[in-house]
Amino acid sequence: NSFVNYIFERIAAEASRLAHYNKRSTITSREVQTSVRLLLPGELAKHAVSEGTKSVTKYTSSK
């Protein structure tokens, strides 16, 4: 559980940094995706991005 929280914090911090670098005040799915690709190794990042995209699509279509 603490490991999962740690990873989420790292992803959030990296996404925040990316948004700041690009002079944006909002963290979008693009920043989160880029953060995941930077922080997680190869195949794990690919699967995480795929599952994340699937979840966002499902959430958006249910609204």
mmCIF file of the N, C-alpha and C atoms, coordinates in Angstrom:
data_MODEL
# 
_entry.id   MODEL 
# 
loop_
_atom_site.group_PDB 
_atom_site.id 
_atom_site.type_symbol 
_atom_site.label_atom_id 
_atom_site.label_alt_id 
_atom_site.label_comp_id 
_atom_site.label_asym_id 
_atom_site.label_entity_id 
_atom_site.label_seq_id 
_atom_site.pdbx_PDB_ins_code 
_atom_site.Cartn_x 
_atom_site.Cartn_y 
_atom_site.Cartn_z 
_atom_site.occupancy 
_atom_site.B_iso_or_equiv 
_atom_site.pdbx_formal_charge 
_atom_site.auth_seq_id 
_atom_site.auth_comp_id 
_atom_site.auth_asym_id 
_atom_site.auth_atom_id 
_atom_site.pdbx_PDB_model_num 
ATOM 1   N N  . ASN A 1 1  ? 0.827   -1.202 0.000   1.00 0.00 ? 1  ASN A N  1 
ATOM 2   C CA . ASN A 1 1  ? 0.000   0.000  0.000   1.00 0.00 ? 1  ASN A CA 1 
ATOM 3   C C  . ASN A 1 1  ? 0.866   1.258  0.000   1.00 0.00 ? 1  ASN A C  1 
ATOM 4   N N  . SER A 1 2  ? 1.873   1.303  0.862   1.00 0.00 ? 2  SER A N  1 
ATOM 5   C CA . SER A 1 2  ? 2.741   2.479  0.907   1.00 0.00 ? 2  SER A CA 1 
ATOM 6   C C  . SER A 1 2  ? 3.559   2.594  -0.382  1.00 0.00 ? 2  SER A C  1 
ATOM 7   N N  . PHE A 1 3  ? 3.877   1.447  -1.004  1.00 0.00 ? 3  PHE A N  1 
ATOM 8   C CA . PHE A 1 3  ? 4.596   1.475  -2.276  1.00 0.00 ? 3  PHE A CA 1 
ATOM 9   C C  . PHE A 1 3  ? 3.737   2.117  -3.364  1.00 0.00 ? 3  PHE A C  1 
ATOM 10  N N  . VAL A 1 4  ? 2.464   1.743  -3.410  1.00 0.00 ? 4  VAL A N  1 
ATOM 11  C CA . VAL A 1 4  ? 1.532   2.306  -4.400  1.00 0.00 ? 4  VAL A CA 1 
ATOM 12  C C  . VAL A 1 4  ? 1.399   3.812  -4.189  1.00 0.00 ? 4  VAL A C  1 
ATOM 13  N N  . ASN A 1 5  ? 1.247   4.226  -2.924  1.00 0.00 ? 5  ASN A N  1 
ATOM 14  C CA . ASN A 1 5  ? 1.157   5.660  -2.620  1.00 0.00 ? 5  ASN A CA 1 
ATOM 15  C C  . ASN A 1 5  ? 2.422   6.390  -3.056  1.00 0.00 ? 5  ASN A C  1 
ATOM 16  N N  . TYR A 1 6  ? 3.566   5.772  -2.824  1.00 0.00 ? 6  TYR A N  1 
ATOM 17  C CA . TYR A 1 6  ? 4.851   6.364  -3.212  1.00 0.00 ? 6  TYR A CA 1 
ATOM 18  C C  . TYR A 1 6  ? 4.917   6.563  -4.728  1.00 0.00 ? 6  TYR A C  1 
ATOM 19  N N  . ILE A 1 7  ? 4.510   5.550  -5.483  1.00 0.00 ? 7  ILE A N  1 
ATOM 20  C CA . ILE A 1 7  ? 4.530   5.649  -6.949  1.00 0.00 ? 7  ILE A CA 1 
ATOM 21  C C  . ILE A 1 7  ? 3.574   6.740  -7.428  1.00 0.00 ? 7  ILE A C  1 
ATOM 22  N N  . PHE A 1 8  ? 2.366   6.796  -6.845  1.00 0.00 ? 8  PHE A N  1 
ATOM 23  C CA . PHE A 1 8  ? 1.414   7.850  -7.221  1.00 0.00 ? 8  PHE A CA 1 
ATOM 24  C C  . PHE A 1 8  ? 1.981   9.236  -6.925  1.00 0.00 ? 8  PHE A C  1 
ATOM 25  N N  . GLU A 1 9  ? 2.642   9.381  -5.788  1.00 0.00 ? 9  GLU A N  1 
ATOM 26  C CA . GLU A 1 9  ? 3.256   10.670 -5.445  1.00 0.00 ? 9  GLU A CA 1 
ATOM 27  C C  . GLU A 1 9  ? 4.343   11.047 -6.437  1.00 0.00 ? 9  GLU A C  1 
ATOM 28  N N  . ARG A 1 10 ? 5.164   10.071 -6.833  1.00 0.00 ? 10 ARG A N  1 
ATOM 29  C CA . ARG A 1 10 ? 6.225   10.333 -7.813  1.00 0.00 ? 10 ARG A CA 1 
ATOM 30  C C  . ARG A 1 10 ? 5.641   10.749 -9.160  1.00 0.00 ? 10 ARG A C  1 
ATOM 31  N N  . ILE A 1 11 ? 4.577   10.053 -9.590  1.00 0.00 ? 11 ILE A N  1 
ATOM 32  C CA . ILE A 1 11 ? 3.928   10.385 -10.869 1.00 0.00 ? 11 ILE A CA 1 
ATOM 33  C C  . ILE A 1 11 ? 3.331   11.786 -10.804 1.00 0.00 ? 11 ILE A C  1 
ATOM 34  N N  . ALA A 1 12 ? 2.658   12.102 -9.701  1.00 0.00 ? 12 ALA A N  1 
ATOM 35  C CA . ALA A 1 12 ? 2.051   13.427 -9.535  1.00 0.00 ? 12 ALA A CA 1 
ATOM 36  C C  . ALA A 1 12 ? 3.110   14.524 -9.526  1.00 0.00 ? 12 ALA A C  1 
ATOM 37  N N  . ALA A 1 13 ? 4.212   14.280 -8.827  1.00 0.00 ? 13 ALA A N  1 
ATOM 38  C CA . ALA A 1 13 ? 5.286   15.279 -8.764  1.00 0.00 ? 13 ALA A CA 1 
ATOM 39  C C  . ALA A 1 13 ? 5.897   15.507 -10.140 1.00 0.00 ? 13 ALA A C  1 
ATOM 40  N N  . GLU A 1 14 ? 6.122   14.432 -10.875 1.00 0.00 ? 14 GLU A N  1 
ATOM 41  C CA . GLU A 1 14 ? 6.700   14.545 -12.216 1.00 0.00 ? 14 GLU A CA 1 
ATOM 42  C C  . GLU A 1 14 ? 5.730   15.246 -13.166 1.00 0.00 ? 14 GLU A C  1 
ATOM 43  N N  . ALA A 1 15 ? 4.445   14.926 -13.080 1.00 0.00 ? 15 ALA A N  1 
ATOM 44  C CA . ALA A 1 15 ? 3.430   15.572 -13.919 1.00 0.00 ? 15 ALA A CA 1 
ATOM 45  C C  . ALA A 1 15 ? 3.362   17.063 -13.609 1.00 0.00 ? 15 ALA A C  1 
ATOM 46  N N  . SER A 1 16 ? 3.453   17.402 -12.334 1.00 0.00 ? 16 SER A N  1 
ATOM 47  C CA . SER A 1 16 ? 3.449   18.805 -11.921 1.00 0.00 ? 16 SER A CA 1 
ATOM 48  C C  . SER A 1 16 ? 4.656   19.541 -12.503 1.00 0.00 ? 16 SER A C  1 
ATOM 49  N N  . ARG A 1 17 ? 5.805   18.897 -12.435 1.00 0.00 ? 17 ARG A N  1 
ATOM 50  C CA . ARG A 1 17 ? 7.031   19.488 -12.982 1.00 0.00 ? 17 ARG A CA 1 
ATOM 51  C C  . ARG A 1 17 ? 6.894   19.719 -14.480 1.00 0.00 ? 17 ARG A C  1 
ATOM 52  N N  . LEU A 1 18 ? 6.352   18.735 -15.192 1.00 0.00 ? 18 LEU A N  1 
ATOM 53  C CA . LEU A 1 18 ? 6.170   18.866 -16.646 1.00 0.00 ? 18 LEU A CA 1 
ATOM 54  C C  . LEU A 1 18 ? 5.218   20.005 -16.990 1.00 0.00 ? 18 LEU A C  1 
ATOM 55  N N  . ALA A 1 19 ? 4.124   20.121 -16.244 1.00 0.00 ? 19 ALA A N  1 
ATOM 56  C CA . ALA A 1 19 ? 3.169   21.205 -16.481 1.00 0.00 ? 19 ALA A CA 1 
ATOM 57  C C  . ALA A 1 19 ? 3.843   22.556 -16.244 1.00 0.00 ? 19 ALA A C  1 
ATOM 58  N N  . HIS A 1 20 ? 4.649   22.628 -15.184 1.00 0.00 ? 20 HIS A N  1 
ATOM 59  C CA . HIS A 1 20 ? 5.350   23.876 -14.863 1.00 0.00 ? 20 HIS A CA 1 
ATOM 60  C C  . HIS A 1 20 ? 6.346   24.241 -15.966 1.00 0.00 ? 20 HIS A C  1 
ATOM 61  N N  . TYR A 1 21 ? 7.099   23.249 -16.458 1.00 0.00 ? 21 TYR A N  1 
ATOM 62  C CA . TYR A 1 21 ? 8.066   23.488 -17.540 1.00 0.00 ? 21 TYR A CA 1 
ATOM 63  C C  . TYR A 1 21 ? 7.382   24.040 -18.781 1.00 0.00 ? 21 TYR A C  1 
ATOM 64  N N  . ASN A 1 22 ? 6.170   23.562 -19.049 1.00 0.00 ? 22 ASN A N  1 
ATOM 65  C CA . ASN A 1 22 ? 5.432   23.988 -20.241 1.00 0.00 ? 22 ASN A CA 1 
ATOM 66  C C  . ASN A 1 22 ? 4.509   25.174 -19.983 1.00 0.00 ? 22 ASN A C  1 
ATOM 67  N N  . LYS A 1 23 ? 4.709   25.828 -18.829 1.00 0.00 ? 23 LYS A N  1 
ATOM 68  C CA . LYS A 1 23 ? 3.943   27.022 -18.439 1.00 0.00 ? 23 LYS A CA 1 
ATOM 69  C C  . LYS A 1 23 ? 2.437   26.765 -18.447 1.00 0.00 ? 23 LYS A C  1 
ATOM 70  N N  . ARG A 1 24 ? 2.047   25.614 -17.934 1.00 0.00 ? 24 ARG A N  1 
ATOM 71  C CA . ARG A 1 24 ? 0.634   25.254 -17.816 1.00 0.00 ? 24 ARG A CA 1 
ATOM 72  C C  . ARG A 1 24 ? 0.267   25.188 -16.343 1.00 0.00 ? 24 ARG A C  1 
ATOM 73  N N  . SER A 1 25 ? -0.979  25.534 -16.037 1.00 0.00 ? 25 SER A N  1 
ATOM 74  C CA . SER A 1 25 ? -1.416  25.482 -14.638 1.00 0.00 ? 25 SER A CA 1 
ATOM 75  C C  . SER A 1 25 ? -2.264  24.251 -14.349 1.00 0.00 ? 25 SER A C  1 
ATOM 76  N N  . THR A 1 26 ? -2.531  23.459 -15.391 1.00 0.00 ? 26 THR A N  1 
ATOM 77  C CA . THR A 1 26 ? -3.361  22.267 -15.233 1.00 0.00 ? 26 THR A CA 1 
ATOM 78  C C  . THR A 1 26 ? -2.577  21.025 -15.634 1.00 0.00 ? 26 THR A C  1 
ATOM 79  N N  . ILE A 1 27 ? -2.705  19.985 -14.818 1.00 0.00 ? 27 ILE A N  1 
ATOM 80  C CA . ILE A 1 27 ? -2.102  18.700 -15.164 1.00 0.00 ? 27 ILE A CA 1 
ATOM 81  C C  . ILE A 1 27 ? -3.135  17.916 -15.968 1.00 0.00 ? 27 ILE A C  1 
ATOM 82  N N  . THR A 1 28 ? -2.795  17.593 -17.208 1.00 0.00 ? 28 THR A N  1 
ATOM 83  C CA . THR A 1 28 ? -3.704  16.835 -18.065 1.00 0.00 ? 28 THR A CA 1 
ATOM 84  C C  . THR A 1 28 ? -3.246  15.381 -18.143 1.00 0.00 ? 28 THR A C  1 
ATOM 85  N N  . SER A 1 29 ? -4.021  14.569 -18.849 1.00 0.00 ? 29 SER A N  1 
ATOM 86  C CA . SER A 1 29 ? -3.646  13.163 -19.009 1.00 0.00 ? 29 SER A CA 1 
ATOM 87  C C  . SER A 1 29 ? -2.322  13.034 -19.760 1.00 0.00 ? 29 SER A C  1 
ATOM 88  N N  . ARG A 1 30 ? -2.011  14.017 -20.579 1.00 0.00 ? 30 ARG A N  1 
ATOM 89  C CA . ARG A 1 30 ? -0.743  13.985 -21.314 1.00 0.00 ? 30 ARG A CA 1 
ATOM 90  C C  . ARG A 1 30 ? 0.457   14.051 -20.370 1.00 0.00 ? 30 ARG A C  1 
ATOM 91  N N  . GLU A 1 31 ? 0.396   14.947 -19.369 1.00 0.00 ? 31 GLU A N  1 
ATOM 92  C CA . GLU A 1 31 ? 1.483   15.041 -18.389 1.00 0.00 ? 31 GLU A CA 1 
ATOM 93  C C  . GLU A 1 31 ? 1.597   13.760 -17.567 1.00 0.00 ? 31 GLU A C  1 
ATOM 94  N N  . VAL A 1 32 ? 0.451   13.208 -17.196 1.00 0.00 ? 32 VAL A N  1 
ATOM 95  C CA . VAL A 1 32 ? 0.462   11.971 -16.404 1.00 0.00 ? 32 VAL A CA 1 
ATOM 96  C C  . VAL A 1 32 ? 1.057   10.831 -17.232 1.00 0.00 ? 32 VAL A C  1 
ATOM 97  N N  . GLN A 1 33 ? 0.651   10.739 -18.498 1.00 0.00 ? 33 GLN A N  1 
ATOM 98  C CA . GLN A 1 33 ? 1.188   9.699  -19.383 1.00 0.00 ? 33 GLN A CA 1 
ATOM 99  C C  . GLN A 1 33 ? 2.691   9.825  -19.552 1.00 0.00 ? 33 GLN A C  1 
ATOM 100 N N  . THR A 1 34 ? 3.165   11.041 -19.775 1.00 0.00 ? 34 THR A N  1 
ATOM 101 C CA . THR A 1 34 ? 4.594   11.269 -19.936 1.00 0.00 ? 34 THR A CA 1 
ATOM 102 C C  . THR A 1 34 ? 5.340   10.914 -18.660 1.00 0.00 ? 34 THR A C  1 
ATOM 103 N N  . SER A 1 35 ? 4.767   11.261 -17.516 1.00 0.00 ? 35 SER A N  1 
ATOM 104 C CA . SER A 1 35 ? 5.380   10.935 -16.228 1.00 0.00 ? 35 SER A CA 1 
ATOM 105 C C  . SER A 1 35 ? 5.507   9.431  -16.043 1.00 0.00 ? 35 SER A C  1 
ATOM 106 N N  . VAL A 1 36 ? 4.451   8.712  -16.392 1.00 0.00 ? 36 VAL A N  1 
ATOM 107 C CA . VAL A 1 36 ? 4.479   7.246  -16.277 1.00 0.00 ? 36 VAL A CA 1 
ATOM 108 C C  . VAL A 1 36 ? 5.571   6.679  -17.168 1.00 0.00 ? 36 VAL A C  1 
ATOM 109 N N  . ARG A 1 37 ? 5.667   7.190  -18.395 1.00 0.00 ? 37 ARG A N  1 
ATOM 110 C CA . ARG A 1 37 ? 6.705   6.706  -19.321 1.00 0.00 ? 37 ARG A CA 1 
ATOM 111 C C  . ARG A 1 37 ? 8.110   6.993  -18.794 1.00 0.00 ? 37 ARG A C  1 
ATOM 112 N N  . LEU A 1 38 ? 8.279   8.127  -18.106 1.00 0.00 ? 38 LEU A N  1 
ATOM 113 C CA . LEU A 1 38 ? 9.591   8.472  -17.555 1.00 0.00 ? 38 LEU A CA 1 
ATOM 114 C C  . LEU A 1 38 ? 9.941   7.641  -16.320 1.00 0.00 ? 38 LEU A C  1 
ATOM 115 N N  . LEU A 1 39 ? 8.954   7.356  -15.488 1.00 0.00 ? 39 LEU A N  1 
ATOM 116 C CA . LEU A 1 39 ? 9.224   6.721  -14.195 1.00 0.00 ? 39 LEU A CA 1 
ATOM 117 C C  . LEU A 1 39 ? 9.204   5.195  -14.220 1.00 0.00 ? 39 LEU A C  1 
ATOM 118 N N  . LEU A 1 40 ? 8.368   4.605  -15.062 1.00 0.00 ? 40 LEU A N  1 
ATOM 119 C CA . LEU A 1 40 ? 8.253   3.147  -15.072 1.00 0.00 ? 40 LEU A CA 1 
ATOM 120 C C  . LEU A 1 40 ? 9.068   2.559  -16.222 1.00 0.00 ? 40 LEU A C  1 
ATOM 121 N N  . PRO A 1 41 ? 9.661   1.390  -15.990 1.00 0.00 ? 41 PRO A N  1 
ATOM 122 C CA . PRO A 1 41 ? 10.483  0.772  -17.039 1.00 0.00 ? 41 PRO A CA 1 
ATOM 123 C C  . PRO A 1 41 ? 9.637   0.162  -18.162 1.00 0.00 ? 41 PRO A C  1 
ATOM 124 N N  . GLY A 1 42 ? 10.164  0.234  -19.371 1.00 0.00 ? 42 GLY A N  1 
ATOM 125 C CA . GLY A 1 42 ? 9.636   -0.333 -20.610 1.00 0.00 ? 42 GLY A CA 1 
ATOM 126 C C  . GLY A 1 42 ? 8.223   -0.858 -20.688 1.00 0.00 ? 42 GLY A C  1 
ATOM 127 N N  . GLU A 1 43 ? 8.105   -2.176 -20.608 1.00 0.00 ? 43 GLU A N  1 
ATOM 128 C CA . GLU A 1 43 ? 6.825   -2.860 -20.802 1.00 0.00 ? 43 GLU A CA 1 
ATOM 129 C C  . GLU A 1 43 ? 5.801   -2.459 -19.745 1.00 0.00 ? 43 GLU A C  1 
ATOM 130 N N  . LEU A 1 44 ? 6.258   -2.232 -18.528 1.00 0.00 ? 44 LEU A N  1 
ATOM 131 C CA . LEU A 1 44 ? 5.362   -1.825 -17.441 1.00 0.00 ? 44 LEU A CA 1 
ATOM 132 C C  . LEU A 1 44 ? 4.718   -0.474 -17.760 1.00 0.00 ? 44 LEU A C  1 
ATOM 133 N N  . ALA A 1 45 ? 5.502   0.452  -18.296 1.00 0.00 ? 45 ALA A N  1 
ATOM 134 C CA . ALA A 1 45 ? 4.981   1.769  -18.674 1.00 0.00 ? 45 ALA A CA 1 
ATOM 135 C C  . ALA A 1 45 ? 3.950   1.636  -19.790 1.00 0.00 ? 45 ALA A C  1 
ATOM 136 N N  . LYS A 1 46 ? 4.256   0.767  -20.760 1.00 0.00 ? 46 LYS A N  1 
ATOM 137 C CA . LYS A 1 46 ? 3.341   0.584  -21.886 1.00 0.00 ? 46 LYS A CA 1 
ATOM 138 C C  . LYS A 1 46 ? 1.980   0.073  -21.407 1.00 0.00 ? 46 LYS A C  1 
ATOM 139 N N  . HIS A 1 47 ? 2.000   -0.916 -20.514 1.00 0.00 ? 47 HIS A N  1 
ATOM 140 C CA . HIS A 1 47 ? 0.748   -1.465 -19.987 1.00 0.00 ? 47 HIS A CA 1 
ATOM 141 C C  . HIS A 1 47 ? 0.016   -0.448 -19.113 1.00 0.00 ? 47 HIS A C  1 
ATOM 142 N N  . ALA A 1 48 ? 0.754   0.313  -18.321 1.00 0.00 ? 48 ALA A N  1 
ATOM 143 C CA . ALA A 1 48 ? 0.137   1.325  -17.450 1.00 0.00 ? 48 ALA A CA 1 
ATOM 144 C C  . ALA A 1 48 ? -0.561  2.397  -18.284 1.00 0.00 ? 48 ALA A C  1 
ATOM 145 N N  . VAL A 1 49 ? 0.098   2.855  -19.343 1.00 0.00 ? 49 VAL A N  1 
ATOM 146 C CA . VAL A 1 49 ? -0.493  3.872  -20.220 1.00 0.00 ? 49 VAL A CA 1 
ATOM 147 C C  . VAL A 1 49 ? -1.733  3.307  -20.908 1.00 0.00 ? 49 VAL A C  1 
ATOM 148 N N  . SER A 1 50 ? -1.641  2.067  -21.366 1.00 0.00 ? 50 SER A N  1 
ATOM 149 C CA . SER A 1 50 ? -2.774  1.423  -22.039 1.00 0.00 ? 50 SER A CA 1 
ATOM 150 C C  . SER A 1 50 ? -3.980  1.304  -21.112 1.00 0.00 ? 50 SER A C  1 
ATOM 151 N N  . GLU A 1 51 ? -3.759  0.818  -19.893 1.00 0.00 ? 51 GLU A N  1 
ATOM 152 C CA . GLU A 1 51 ? -4.856  0.669  -18.926 1.00 0.00 ? 51 GLU A CA 1 
ATOM 153 C C  . GLU A 1 51 ? -5.414  2.029  -18.506 1.00 0.00 ? 51 GLU A C  1 
ATOM 154 N N  . GLY A 1 52 ? -4.541  3.009  -18.349 1.00 0.00 ? 52 GLY A N  1 
ATOM 155 C CA . GLY A 1 52 ? -4.978  4.357  -17.986 1.00 0.00 ? 52 GLY A CA 1 
ATOM 156 C C  . GLY A 1 52 ? -5.853  4.972  -19.056 1.00 0.00 ? 52 GLY A C  1 
ATOM 157 N N  . THR A 1 53 ? -5.442  4.824  -20.311 1.00 0.00 ? 53 THR A N  1 
ATOM 158 C CA . THR A 1 53 ? -6.218  5.343  -21.436 1.00 0.00 ? 53 THR A CA 1 
ATOM 159 C C  . THR A 1 53 ? -7.583  4.669  -21.496 1.00 0.00 ? 53 THR A C  1 
ATOM 160 N N  . LYS A 1 54 ? -7.590  3.363  -21.277 1.00 0.00 ? 54 LYS A N  1 
ATOM 161 C CA . LYS A 1 54 ? -8.847  2.608  -21.280 1.00 0.00 ? 54 LYS A CA 1 
ATOM 162 C C  . LYS A 1 54 ? -9.781  3.115  -20.179 1.00 0.00 ? 54 LYS A C  1 
ATOM 163 N N  . SER A 1 55 ? -9.234  3.364  -18.999 1.00 0.00 ? 55 SER A N  1 
ATOM 164 C CA . SER A 1 55 ? -10.043 3.852  -17.873 1.00 0.00 ? 55 SER A CA 1 
ATOM 165 C C  . SER A 1 55 ? -10.612 5.237  -18.135 1.00 0.00 ? 55 SER A C  1 
ATOM 166 N N  . VAL A 1 56 ? -9.789  6.124  -18.682 1.00 0.00 ? 56 VAL A N  1 
ATOM 167 C CA . VAL A 1 56 ? -10.249 7.488  -18.980 1.00 0.00 ? 56 VAL A CA 1 
ATOM 168 C C  . VAL A 1 56 ? -11.347 7.447  -20.037 1.00 0.00 ? 56 VAL A C  1 
ATOM 169 N N  . THR A 1 57 ? -11.174 6.617  -21.055 1.00 0.00 ? 57 THR A N  1 
ATOM 170 C CA . THR A 1 57 ? -12.184 6.475  -22.107 1.00 0.00 ? 57 THR A CA 1 
ATOM 171 C C  . THR A 1 57 ? -13.498 5.961  -21.532 1.00 0.00 ? 57 THR A C  1 
ATOM 172 N N  . LYS A 1 58 ? -13.407 4.953  -20.675 1.00 0.00 ? 58 LYS A N  1 
ATOM 173 C CA . LYS A 1 58 ? -14.605 4.386  -20.046 1.00 0.00 ? 58 LYS A CA 1 
ATOM 174 C C  . LYS A 1 58 ? -15.309 5.429  -19.180 1.00 0.00 ? 58 LYS A C  1 
ATOM 175 N N  . TYR A 1 59 ? -14.533 6.189  -18.407 1.00 0.00 ? 59 TYR A N  1 
ATOM 176 C CA . TYR A 1 59 ? -15.099 7.230  -17.541 1.00 0.00 ? 59 TYR A CA 1 
ATOM 177 C C  . TYR A 1 59 ? -15.780 8.313  -18.375 1.00 0.00 ? 59 TYR A C  1 
ATOM 178 N N  . THR A 1 60 ? -15.106 8.757  -19.435 1.00 0.00 ? 60 THR A N  1 
ATOM 179 C CA . THR A 1 60 ? -15.643 9.821  -20.289 1.00 0.00 ? 60 THR A CA 1 
ATOM 180 C C  . THR A 1 60 ? -16.938 9.381  -20.971 1.00 0.00 ? 60 THR A C  1 
ATOM 181 N N  . SER A 1 61 ? -16.980 8.141  -21.430 1.00 0.00 ? 61 SER A N  1 
ATOM 182 C CA . SER A 1 61 ? -18.177 7.671  -22.138 1.00 0.00 ? 61 SER A CA 1 
ATOM 183 C C  . SER A 1 61 ? -19.356 7.425  -21.194 1.00 0.00 ? 61 SER A C  1 
ATOM 184 N N  . SER A 1 62 ? -19.087 7.240  -19.902 1.00 0.00 ? 62 SER A N  1 
ATOM 185 C CA . SER A 1 62 ? -20.182 6.998  -18.951 1.00 0.00 ? 62 SER A CA 1 
ATOM 186 C C  . SER A 1 62 ? -20.837 8.289  -18.470 1.00 0.00 ? 62 SER A C  1 
ATOM 187 N N  . LYS A 1 63 ? -20.222 9.432  -18.744 1.00 0.00 ? 63 LYS A N  1 
ATOM 188 C CA . LYS A 1 63 ? -20.761 10.725 -18.290 1.00 0.00 ? 63 LYS A CA 1 
ATOM 189 C C  . LYS A 1 63 ? -21.934 11.168 -19.137 1.00 0.00 ? 63 LYS A C  1 
# 
